[in-house]
Amino acid sequence: MLYRENGQFKTSYAADQQIFPIAQDRWAILGVLLLAFIGVPLLFDEYLFRAILIPFLILSLAALGVNILVGFCGQITLGAGAFMAVGAYAAYNFHIRIEGMPLLGSFLLGGFTAAVVGVFFGIPSLRVRGLYLAVATLAAQFFTDWVFLRVPWFTDNASSGSVSVSNLQILHWQIVTPVDKYLFCLSFVTVFALLAKNMTRCAVGRQWMAIRDMDVAAEVIGIRPLFAKLSAFAVSSFFVGTAGALWGFIHLSSWEPAAFSVDRSFQLLFMVIIGGLGSIMGSFFGAAFIVVLPIALNQFLPALGSVFGISISTAGVSHAELIIFGGLIIFFLIKEPHGLARLWSTGKEKLRLWPFPH
C-alpha cells in the first residue's frame, strides 16, 4: 500500500517533531493546497464560491478559534457570535476612521480588539466552570447585541444600524470578484490553521490541554491557570474576531448585529462537536458539514417528497434541518465524542496497518 511509514527514519529532533511526520501526509496537504489555490478557481462557478466555499473558509477559521477554547482548553463558550461581532465592528471602525489604514491591518486590529474583550469575559473562568461559565460567556452575546444596536458610534451613526464596506483592496489587488474573495479567505485560513497547529504543539498548547484534562493536577505541577485560561480566551477570540471581520467585509459586505446573533454561537459550537473536539482537522470537517448539509437538504428533501407524491415546503425543509442537526449532535456525543476527526484518524490508522487492522 502507498500509505506506509516504513523506512522513514528520523535523524534529528526537528525531523521527529515536524507537523506532518509521515511523508505521505505532507504530500497530501501540499496537493490539497495546490488544488485549493490553483485548481478550484479554474473549476468552480460563482454560485459555489458565494454559497459554499467562502462561508466554509470563514466559518472554519471561527471554528478553529472555538476549538482552541473548548476542545484544547476545556472552557465552554456560548459567546463566539459576540466575538465575531466585536471583530467585524472593530475592523470597520479602524477601516473608516484611520486614514490610510490597510485592509489587512483593520482585520488584525479587529481580531486583537476581540481578544481583549474575550479576556475580559474569560475572567469568570478562573472561578466558575461548566454551565456557569457558559452563562457568563452567553452574557457577552447579549451585551454586544445591545451595544451595537444602541450605541450609534460603532455603526458610524447609521440610522438603520447596518454598515457596509466597498472598494476592498490590499496593495494593488482589488478584491472584487468571488474568486478574489475566495483566494483572500483561503490565504487567511491557511496561515491561521498553521499558526493554530503550532500553538497546540508548543508549551502553551500543552498547558491548555493539561488544564482541560485536570486543572487541579495541572496547577500542582506548576501550570498557572490564570495564564493558561486567559491566553486560551485571548487566542480563541482573536481567531473568532478575525473570522467575524472576514464574514462582514468579504462575505456580507453589508451587515447588522443580527448577522452575529446567538444562533451563530450555537452553530460554531455544533461545528466543533460534530467535527471533533481538540482537533484542527475537525474544525474543517465540522464547518464543511454545517455549510453543505442545509444546501443538500434543500435539494434532496423536495426531490424525495416528489417521488412519494408529498409536497415539502421551505419551512418543512428548515424544520427538518434543525431535527437532523439535533439528532447528529446527540449521536456524536454518545457514539463518537471526538467527532468526524476521530473517524478520519481511525481510518488512517487502519490503512497504515492494512492488511492487519485492529
N, C-alpha and C positions, 0 to 999 in steps of 0.2 A: 504493500500500500504506500501511497505518497505521503501520508501524514505520520511520519516517524521521526523520532529524535535520536535514533541510534547513530553513533559516530559524530555527534555534535558535541565536541569536548570544550569545556570552559577552562581557559588557561589563565584567567585573571579575575579579580573581584568585580571589575567593571563589566566583564562579559557575563558573569554569573548574576548580576543584579540588573541587567537591562530589562526594559519594559516587556519586550516580547522575546523570551529566551529561546523559543523554538523558531528556526529559520522559516518554516512554512507559514507561521503566523505573521512574521514580518513581511514576507512577500504578499500574503493575502491582504494585509492592511494597506500596503503600498498599492496593490491592484485596485482596492476599493477607492482609495483616494484619487488615483488616476481616472477611474471611471466616473467618480463624482465630479471632478473638476473639468474633465475633458469630454467624456462620453455623454453624460446626462444633458449638458447644454445643447448637444447636437441631436439628441434622440427624442426629447420630450417637448410637448407643446405648452402654450401659455397657460392653459387651464390647469394642468398638472403642477406647474410652478406655483401658481397662486393658491390653489386649493389644497395641495398636499405637501409639496417639497419645502416651501418656505415656512409654513406653520410647523411642519415636522422639525426642521432645524432649530427654530427659535424655542419651541416647547422642549426639545431635547436639552438645550442649554439650561432652561429653567429647571427641568427635572434633574439635571446634574447638580444644581445648587441645592435642591430639596434633598437629594440623595446624600449629599455630604453631611447635612444636618441630621436627617432621620436615619439613613442607612449606616453611615460610618460613625456618627457620634451618639446615636440613640436618643436624640432630643426631638420629640414630636412637635410639629408645627402645622397650624391651620391658617397661617397668615402669609403664604407665599404670594398670593394675589396682591396683597398690600405692598410688599416689597417690589413687585413688578411695577405697580403704580408709582411708587416713590422714584424708581429708576427712570421711568418714562417721563414723569413731570419734571424731575430734576434735570434730565438731559435736555428737555425742551427749554427750560428757563436758562440753562447755561448757553444753549444754542442761540437764543434770540436776544439775550441781554448782554452778552460779552461779544463785542465787535471782533470779527475775525476768528472766532473760536472754531477750530477744526471739528468736523463731524465726529471723528474718532475720539477726540478729546471730550466732546459732550457725552458720548456713550460711557466712557470710562469714569468721568466725574459723576454721571448718574449712578453708576454702579457703586462708587465709593460713598455717595450720599446714602444709598440703600444700605450699605454695610454699617454706616454709623447708626442709622435708625434700627437696623437689625440687632446691633449690640445693645442698644437701649432696651428694646423689648426682650432681649435674651437674658437680661439681668435676673428676672424671676427664676430662670433655670438653675440658679445657684441654691435656691431654697425649695423649689417645688419640682415635681416631675409628673409624667403620665398625663392624666386627664386635666389636672390643674394647670400644667404647662400649656396644654392645647388651648385651654380657655384664655390664658394670658396672651398667647400669640394670636388667637382669634380677635382679641381686643384691638390689635394692630390693624386688622382688616376694617373694623367699624370706625376706628379713629381716622384712618387715611381716607375712607369714603366720605366722612363728614368734612375733613379739612379741604379736600379738593373740590367738594361741592359748595362749601360755604365761604371759602377764602378766595376772592377773585384774583388776588395777585398771582397765584400759581397758574391760572389759566390766562394770564395777560389781560385780565378784565373782560374776558369774552362773556357776553350776555347769556349765551346758551350753555356755558360751562364746558364746551368742547374746544379742542385745539387742533390745529392742523399744521403740517410742515410740507415744504416743497423744495425743489431745486437742490436735492441732496447730491453732494459730491465730495470726493476725497482726492486731494491734489487736483489733477485734471480729469479724473474719472467721474463722469456723470452717472449716477445710479438712478436710472430711469426705467429701463425695461425689466420684465420679470427675471430674465437671465442675469442681469446685473445684480439685482436684489438677491437672487439665489447664490451667486458666487460670493457676494459680500457676506451673507449669513454663514455660508459654508466655511469661509476663511475664519470667521469669528469662532464658530463651533469647533473647528479643528484645533485652533490654538488653545481654547479653553478646556477642551477634553484632554489634551496633552498635559496642560497645567494641573487639572484635577487628578489625573492618573499619577503624576509625580508627587503631588501633595499627599495623596493617600498612601504612598510608599515611603515617605520620609518620616522624620521624627514626629512632626505634628500630627500626621495621619495616624501613626501608631498610638499616640496619646488619645486621639478621638476614639479609636477602636477599644482601647483599654477602658475608657470612661463608659463606652457603650456596653461592654461585657460585664463589668462590675466596678462601679465608680468608687466604692469604699476601698476595695483592694488596690485600685489604681492610685488612690491618694496615699495609701500605706507605703507603696513603693516609690513615692516621691513625685508623682504627677500632680500638677496643680489643677484642680477642677475649674478654678476661675479662668485661667488662661485657655484650657482645652475647650470648655464650653463656649466662652465668648468668642474665641477665634473661629470655632465652627459656625457660630451665628454670623460672624462678620464675613467669612469666605462664602458661605451659602447665600447671604443676602447680596453680596457683590455679584455673584453669578446670576441670581434671580433678577436683580435690578438691571443688569446689563441686558438680560433677555427681555425685560419689560421695555427698555429703550428701543431695542430692535423691533419688538412687537408693535410699538406705537409708530416709530418712524418708518420702518421698512414695510411691515405687513399692512397696517391700517392706514397710515398717512394722516388720518383724522380720527380722533378718539375722544371719549369722555370717561369719567370714573367707572361707569358701568362695564367698560371693557375689562376691568380688573376686579370684578366682584368676587364674592366668596365662592361662587361656582368655580372660578379659575383656581382658587386654592385647593378645593377638593379634587379638581381634575388633575392637578400636578401630583397630589398625594396618591391618587389612583394610579398614575403612571409609574410611580416608584414601587407601589405594592405589586402591580401586575408585572412590571419589567424585572424587578429584583432589587431588594434592599441590599445596600452595601456593594453595588456593582456598577462600574462605569458603563459597561455594555448594556446593563439592564435599563439604564435611563433612556437609551436609544430604542430598545425594544418596546418599552412602555409608551414612549411618545409615538412611535410608529403605529402601535396597536390602537391607541386612543384617537389618532388622527384618521387612520384608514377605516376603522370599524363603522363610524357613522355614514361615511360615503358608501361603503359596501352594503350596509343595511338599507340605505335609500334606494339602491339599485336592486338588491336581491329580494327584499320582502314584497314589494309590489309585483315583481315578476312571479314570485312563488304564489302570491294570492291569486293572480290571474290564471295560474294553472289549475287551481281548485275552485275557480269561479268566485273568489272572495275579493271584494274591493277594500284595500288597506289605505287609509288616509295618511296624510303627512303627520297628523297628530298621533296616529297609531304607531307609525314608524318611530317617532320621538319617544313614545312611551316604551316601546319595545327596546329601544337603545338603553334607556335607564334600567330596565329589568335585566338586560343582558350584562350591563356593567356591574350591577349589584351581585348577580349570580357569579360572575367571574371573580370578583373580589373575594367573595365567600369561599369559592373553590380554591383559589390560590392560597388564602390564609390557612385553610385546613389541609389541603393536599400538598402544596408546594410553597411554603412561606417565602422561599427565595426567588420565586417568580420564574419568568421566562429565561432569565440569565442562567439559572441553575439547570434548566433543561438543556440549554445550549452547551454548558460546560460538561454536563453528563454525556451528551452525545459526542463531544470531542474526546472525552476520556475513553469511551468505548471504541472510538475509531482508532485511537492510539494503541489500544490493547488487542485489536482485532487480529486473528480470529478467536481470541480467548477473552471476550468481555466478561466483566464480573457484574 
